[in-house]
């Protein structure tokens, strides 16, 4: 399992929606006739000829919004405009959509957005409408932060509401992508009417209180407006007099809040409470989670934003990521397990200490959860692919329990826990939008890799992307490569293939003699990585080979068994990764090594994006051709002395490192002091720094 939370601040233009079919009974309710006083947006829909999208919001450079001004308390305003799909200049399918971004200022209360849409023929809402909502935006930069979940609706109107204190809020309306649209024109744009209404708090203090909803306090109200309003509507005393224990209990029950407490039962394990979590190290042996006699103190499934799988009788473990990379915590290798467990993960930052006061904030520290390694193994396991160096992560290991059931009836188990870490050998950083110069629109653009056209013309298309293996170890055992991209329509991909080439000085194109290693995997299932601008871009290539410190190229491409006879395959490898290694020609201009066939004519300079696309404002223009990928592995050989004696780079000098040193006694392979022999001097250094490495 991959634990990922997508926190993109802008709306990815590659989000895919489903075309919905509606009954004629729904059409009559989709009236987009603007009432008197309606605010009309005039940006149109299809921005085909260099038109500026005047309300393109966070997808425009610079950011552009329709500011609707202030909505009066208990008032209503109307907005009309166009939105839909269009075929951008030079394309043949509906690969772009128009989004209208709006800002509205309100006093504290409930804001409701009702959206009615008609399609380009005026006969009904097709495809279904979409509303993105971001309450209380950052006034200096509205694009910071995250949106509430997307509201896709098969109803007309599409009604959504949120409760928030006074402030400025963002509402974005659109339709999903429908690349199968059958319009014969360049645009499938319809009209919409957005009705925004405001309902003031019954209890005004709910828009201003800063006191905790889960703690007793003398003043009325609490700091979660929606919960405050619901609680005070049930019990007015909670706002009019003070927030007593009855108010706390009502808030916890009615709003899905969390109050931390832990009373270990008799015979409970030492790590029964979050406040007594067991600190373990990466690779530590003989870690067995046995929850016999354990109590329950973690947030339940009913707590807002927490794991949907309920668990109880939980144990707690804390582990530190030794570097940036992929941290695995799993019981999956234990074989078929009938004992059902649930693992939940929390980010503790640089501080591993969990006090009772801090434990109250566990829901805000939550990252994600995992349940069931497979359909036959009910143990749990996860890989946190974007673990951060020196960050402590706390894992709740609980037994599965039916939602709403007594947590003390949770499944009991005894599970061997295996931990491991894959270091980032190289990363290009996140995949980023490029800007289409013809439309000024953000675009997730990938370069095709594979059998992209029928033979004999350009049957094969490869790229060679530069990377380096750092000198922090003599070599790295590569375990995984993650390449970012998507599968274009019409492609049949059965394998994802790779080639690693040596890269000499001056960035010459790879030739057959430069090949270091090659392989393939069944074409992987894509998943989200939080920092990428595109959804489901990450594709894992599991590998096992060693690369000494040095400079290389990576090639990745899709294939299938009938590639040579014309069955197309294509992996569109996303470009514009800002931390990649730039390829520059003699004049200092960026390019990409690309091959139509190999070895003849082999890799040649590709500059086909010049003029048509640019990187985002403020980014290095030389990053345009950098495809996005990460390489993970484990160090082997002599480790640079950033923490002398930490041979396995797990952030600790302990028994595992001592075993490494003793096994290398008399050789140079574990030398710390630089005298090319592992001896007593090295042992003294290891022992003098025993324990955690300095942060």
N, C-alpha and C positions, 0 to 999 in steps of 0.2 A: 504494500500500500504506500502511496505517496501522500504525505500530509501537506497540503498546500492551501493557502488562503490568498485569493486573488484580490490585490488591493490597488489595482490600476486607478489612477485619478481621472483618466479620460475614458471615454467609451470606445472600445476597440471596434474599428470598422470591419473586422472580420467575424463579428458575432453572427451566428447563423440562426435564423428563425424558421418556423414551419408555416407553410401556407395553410390557412384554415378555411374550411368551407362553412358557409352559414345558411340557415334556412331563411326563406323569404319573410318569415314572421319577424326576424330580427331587423330587417332592413328599415322598416317604418320608424324605428326608434333612432335611426342614425341621421338625425337632422342637423346639418351643419350651417343652417341659415343664421347669420350673425345678428343678434339683437341690436337695438340702438345702443350706441356707446361702446361697441366692441373695438378692441385694439387690434388693428390689422397689421400682420407682418407682411412685408413686401419683398422678401428675399427670393421668392419663387421656390422651385424645387431642384431642377436639374442645373447644376453649375458647370456648363459644358464648355464655355468659351472664355475661360479665364475670369468668369464672374466672381466677385467676392461674396462669400456666404456671410451676410451681415449678422446672422445669429448662429454662426458655426461653433460658438462656444469654445470648449477646450480642444476641439478638433481643428480650430482655425489658428493661424499665426498672423498677427497677435490674436489673443482670445477675444471673441466678440459675442455679446449677449444682447437679447432684447430685455431691457430693464423696464418692468411693468410698473415700477413705482410702489406706492404704499396701498395695500388693501385694507380698507377700513375695518374696524372691529365689527364682526357679525355682518360683513359686507360680501359682495359678489362682484367679480369682474369676468369679462369674456375676452378671449383671444382667438382670432381666426387666421388661417394661413394655409400653406401647401406643404405637403411632405410626401415622401414615397421613395421609389427606386429610380435609378437612371443608369444609362450606359455611358461611362466616361469616354472622353475622346480617345480614340485608338483601340477601344475594347469592343467586344462583340456580345457580352452578356451583362446582366444587371449586377455588377460588382460594387456599386456604390449606392448609398442611400442618404437622403437628406434628414438631418436631425435639427430641430428647432430648440435652442437653448434659451431659457428665460430665468430672470431673477425677480423675485417679488418680496416685498418687505411687509411683515405682519406683526401685530402684537401677539402676546402669548395666547395659545389656544390650539384648536384643531384646524388644520388646513386640508381642504378636500379638493382634489383635481379630478374632474369628470371630462373624459375625452371621447368625442364622437368623430368618426372618420368615414369618408366615402372614397372608394377607389377611383381610378382614372376614368372609368365609364359612368361613375355616379350611381351605381346600382347596389352598392353595399360595401361593408368594411372588409376588404381583402387586400393583402393579408392582415392578420389581426394587429391591433395597435399595441404600442409599447410606451410605457411611461417610466422614466428614471427620476428618482427623487433624492435630493441631498439637503436635509434641513440644516439651518444655521451654518452657512458657508463662511469660510475665512474671508473677511472683508478685503484684505490686501490681495489675496489670490484665491478666487472662488474655485479654482481647479484643484486645490489641495484637498486631501481627504477622500473618502469613499462614498459611493452611492448606496442607498437602500437597494434591496433586491429588485430586479427588473419585474415589472408587472405586465405580463402578456395576457391579453384578455380576448376571449371569444364572445364577450358580451358587448353590447353597445347601449349606453356609454361604458367605457373602461373607467371605473371609479376607484380611486385610491385616496387614502388620507393618512396624515401623520400628525402627531402631537409634539409641539416644541415650544420653548420659551420665545419671547420676542426676538426677532432677528430677520436676517435676509436668507431666503431659501431658494434653491435651484430646482426647477422643473424642466425636464427634457422630454419632448415627445417625438415619436417616429413610428416606423413600422419595421419588422424584422427584414433581413435579407430574404429574397426569393429569387435565386439565380435561375430558376426554371420558368420565370414569368414569360408569357407568350405574347406580350405587347409587340406590335410591329413598329412602334416609334422608339425614339431614344429615351423615352421617359415613361414611367408608370406612376404618375403623380396624382394624388387626390387632394381633397380639401379636408380641413378639420375645424372643429370648434372646441376650444378648451374652456371649461367653466371652472373658475377657482373661487371657492367660497371659504369664509372664515367663521368659526364659532368660538367665541371667547370662553376662557375658563369660567366655570361656575365658581371656582375658588381662585381668585387672582394670585394668591401667594404661591400657587403651583408653578407660576411662571418666573418666580424670583427666588424661591428658597434654595439655599445651598447646603442644607442639613441632610444627613444620610437617611434614606428611607428604612434602613435596617437597624437603626440605633434610636433609642429613646432620647428626646430633647424637649426642652421647655417651649420652644417656639412651634408654631403651626407649620404644616407643609413639609415637603421633602424635595430632594434634588432631582428626582426623575419625574418630569411633568406629567406624563400619562399615568404613571402609577399613583402619584399624588392626587390627581383629579379623580381617578377611580376610587381610591381609598376614602377620600373626603366626601365623595358623593354617597358612599356607603355609610360613612360615619363622619358627619360634619364637624364633630369635636376635634378631629385630627388636624383641621385647618383653623378652626375658630379659637381653640384653647391651646392645645399642645399635642405633640406626637408621642403618645404614651405606648406602653407595651401592646395594648390592643391594636393600635395603629400599625405597629411593627408586624404583629402577627397577621393582620389583614393584608398588608403589603406583600409579605413573603408568600402567602397563600394565593392571593389574587393576581399578583404581578409576576410570579415566577422568580422571586429574588432568593438570595442565599445568605444564610447566617451560619457562620462557622462555629462548630463545637465538636469536641472529641472527648469521649469518656471510654477508654479502652476496656473491653470486657476482661474477665478473669482469664489469664493464660494467653492474652493477645500477643502477637509478635511485636518486637521492639519498634518496628517501623509502621505500626498501625495508624498513627496520626500523621497528618501532613507536617506538623511541627516537629516530628521526630523521624523525618525521611532518612533513609539509608544512603549515604554517599558512596557511589561506586565509580570505578574508573573504566574507561574503554578497554574491552578485552578481558576484564576481570573474570576469573574462573570461579566455578562453584557458587554462582548466584542462583538461588532457588526461591521462587516466590510461593510460599505456602500460606494461604489465608485462613487456615483453620483457627477458629476463635477470634478472628479479626472483627472489628466493628466497622462502622461506615461514617466518614466525615467529609467526603467530597461532594461537590455540587451534583444534585440529582438531574435526571433527564428533563424534569419539568422546569429547571432553571433556564431562563432566557439565554439563548446563544450557546448552550452547552451540548454535549454529545447526545444524539438522539437515542442511543442504546443505553438503557438504564443499567447501573451496576451498584454493587454493595460489597460489604466485607472487603474493603480495599486496603492495599499496601502502597507505600510511597518510596520511590527511588529518585535520587538526584545524580545527574551525570553531567560532566563538563565537556563541551566540544573543544578539542585541542587546537583546532584551526578552522578556517572556513571549509566547509565540505558537507558530506552526507553522513549523518549519524543514524545508525541502525540500533534499535532496541526491540528484540523479538523473542518469542517463544515458538515460532513456526518450525524451526529445525527439530523440535522434540518429537516430530512424527504425528500420527493421527491422534488427536485429542478429543475426547468426548466432553471434557470439562470446559465449559464456555466462559471465556474471559473477555474483558473490555479494557483497552489501554487508552488513557487520556493523557495529553501532553500539555505542559505549562512552561512558559518562558520566564525564568527568574532573573535574566540579565546577568550582571556580574556578581550578584549577591546571592549565595546559596542558602542564607539563613531564612527560615520560615517561622516567623512568630505568629501567635494567635491573631494579632491585629492584622498582619499581612495576609494571613490565610483567609481573612474576610474578603480579600480582593481576588481570590482564585478565579472567579468567572472572568475577570478582566485580563488575566494572564493566560487564559486558555488558548491553545493553538488548534488542536484537532484531536480526533480519536480514531481508533481502529477496532474492528471486531471481526473475528473469524479469518484465519489464514486461508482457508479454502472451504469448499462445500463438505469436506470430510474431516477437516482439522479446525476445531472450534477454539483453538488458542488464538492469540493475537500477536501482531508484530507490525512495525512501521519503520520507514526510513524517512528521516527529516532531511530533505535534499538540500536545504539552504541554511543548515546550522552555521552559527557565527562563532568565530574564534573566541575562546575564553568565556563563552556564555554557558550558564548553567540551565539545564532543562530538568524539570521534575515530571516524573511519570507516575500516574495513578494506575495501579494494577488491581482491577476489581473483578468480582464474579458477576456474570450476567444475571439480571433479574427482570421479570416482566414489569413493564411500565405500571407504576401505581402500586406495585406489591411491596410488602415489608422488606427493606434492604437486608434484614437479618436472615432472610430466606435465600439470599444469593448463592450461586454455585460456589462450592469450595473446590480448590485445586492445589496441585503442587507442580509448578512449571519451572523448568530450567530456563533462565534468561541468558540470552547471548547478545553481546554488544560488540559493535565494530564501527570503524570510521574510515571513510574514503576521503583522502585529501584532494583538494582541488589542485591538480597538476597544472592545469591551464584553463582560463576562462576568457571569453570575449566579452563577458558581461551580458546584460539582458538584450533581448531583441527589441528594436525600437521602430517606430513609424518612420517612413520617409515621406516627403511632401511631393506630390505630383505638381510640377510647375504649371501644367495647363489648367489645373483646377484649384490649386492651393489647398487641396484636401490631403489629410493624413491617410496614408495607405500602408498596409502590411504587405510588403513586396518580397516574394521569394524567387530565386533563380532556379530554373528547372534542372533536375539532375536525374538522369536515367535514360530509358529508351523513349524519347519524347516525340519523335516523329517516325513514320513508317520508313523502312529501308527503301532505297539506299541513301536517302538524303538525311544527314544529321541524325542518324539513328541513335547515337550515343552522345550524351552530354555530361561531362564531368567538370568539377572545379577542384583546384588545389588551394587550400587555405592555410596560411602560415601559423605555426604555434611554436612555443619553446617549452622544454622541460627544464625546470629551475635547478640550480646547483645546490639546493638545500639538502640534497642527497645525491649519492653517486649515480643512482638510477631510481626509477619508479616502476612498480608493478601496476600497470594500467588494468583497472577492473571494469570501467564503464566509460562510455562516451555518450553525451547527450547532445543531439543535434536538433536545432529548432527549425520548424518548417510546417508545411501542410501538404495534403495530397490533392492536386487539382482534379476536377471532374474528368471522368473518362479514363482514369488511370487504374491499372490492375497491378498492385504492388504485393508481391509475396515475400520478398526479402529486402532488407536494408543492408547495403554492402559498404565496406570501408577499405581504404588503402592508406597506409602511412608511408611517406617518402622522406628521405633525408633532405635537408635544405642547406645548401652551401652559401657562402658569403655572396652578396650581390643579388640574392633572390632569383637565380636562374630557374627556368621552368623545369619541373621534374621530368626525368626520362626513366625508361625501364630499369636502368641500373641503380636508380635511387630508391627503389621500393624496399621498404624495411619489413613490413608485415601487411597482410591482407586477410579479410574474412567477411562473414555475413551472418545475419541473424534473421529469424522470421520477422516480417515487418511488424514493429511494435505498436501497441496501443498508445496513443498520444495522451498527455496529461498537461494540466496547467502548471506553470511556474509563476509565482506571484509578480515578479518584476517585469515580465514580458508584456508588451503592449497587445499581443495577439493571444487569443484563448487557445488552449489545447495545442500548444506549439512543440512541447518537449517530446522527443522520441529517444528512448534509451537503446544503446548498442552495448550489450554485455560482452566483455572481452577478457582476455588473459594473456598479456604479453608484457615484456620489460622494455623500457626505453631509457637509455643512459641520458644524462644531462646533455642538452644540445638543442639544435634547431631542426624543425620538421615541417612538413605539409600534411594536411588531412584531406582526404577525398571521401565523400559520402554520396551514395546514389541508390536509387530504387531499381528493382529488376523483377522479372518473372520468367518462368520457363520458356515462354513463347516470345520472348523479347526479340530474338533475331528474325522472327517471321512476321513481326508487325503488331503484336499485342503491346500496346503502349504502357509504359510505367513511368512514374514521375514523382519525385520528392522535391517540392519547391522549397529550397533552403533559404530561410529568411536572411535578409541583408540588414545593414545598418546597426552593427554591434560596436559600441563605442570603445570597448577595451581590446578589440582585436589588433593584430599587427598589420599596419598599412603596407600595401604594395605600391610603390611609386616608381614611375618611369624616369628616364634621364632628365626630363623637364620638370620633375616633381609632381606630375599628375597621377591620380590614383587609377588603378586598374585591377583586374581579376584574372588569374590564370584559368582558362577554360579550354576544354578539349571537345571537339566534335567527334573525333574518333581517336583511338589510341592503339598503338604507338604512333601511327602516322595520320594526320600531321602532328599529333601530340598537342600539348598545351600551348596556347597562344594568348596574347593579351586581349582581354575583353573590356571594351569601354562603351558598351551599348546603352548604358544608363545616362551617359553625359547629356545634360541639358533637359532630359525628361523628368529626372527626379533629383532632389537634394535632401540633405539631412535636415533635422529640425533646427530651428533658429538657435544659434549659440553653440551648436555642436561642430566638431571638426569635419569639414567637408571631405577630408581624406578617408573618413570612416565609411563612406557610402557603400563600398564593395565588400565590406567585412561581413561574412556570414556568421551566424550566432551558434556557438557550441561550447560545451564544457567537457573537460577530460578529468576523470577521477582515478585515484590509485593510492598505493601505499608506498612509503619510502623504503628503499633497500640500499645496502651499502653504507658508507660512512656518512653520518649526519653532521651537518654544520652545527657548531657549538652554541646555538642560541639558548639552549638549556642543557648544558653538558651532562651527559649520562642518560638523557631521555631518548633512548634509541628508538622506541616505538612511537614517539611524538604524541603521546596521549595526555601530555600536560603534567605527568607525575614521574618522579624517579622512585621506582619501587622494585618489588621482587622480580617482575618481568625483565626490567633493565639489568638487574644484577645477574640474572640467568644468562642474558645475552653477553654481558661482559665476561663472565667466567667461561662460557663456551668458546669465546674468542681469545682466551688467554694465550699470550705468546705470539699472536698474529697482529696484523695492522687493522683488522676489520672493525674493531671497537675502540680504536685509539681516540682518546680525548685530548691528551696533552700535546699532540703533534710530533711525538718522537718515533712514530711509525711502529709502535709495539704496544700491545695491550698488557699492562702489568699493574703492579701495586700503586703506582702514581695515579693511574686512571681510576682504580678502585677507591682511592682516597678522595678524588674529586666527586665521584658518584655518591659516596657515603656522606660527604660534607654537605651536599645539597639534597639529601634524602627528603622526599615528600613532594608537595606541589611545586611546580615551576612558578617563578614570578610571573605575574600578569603584566 
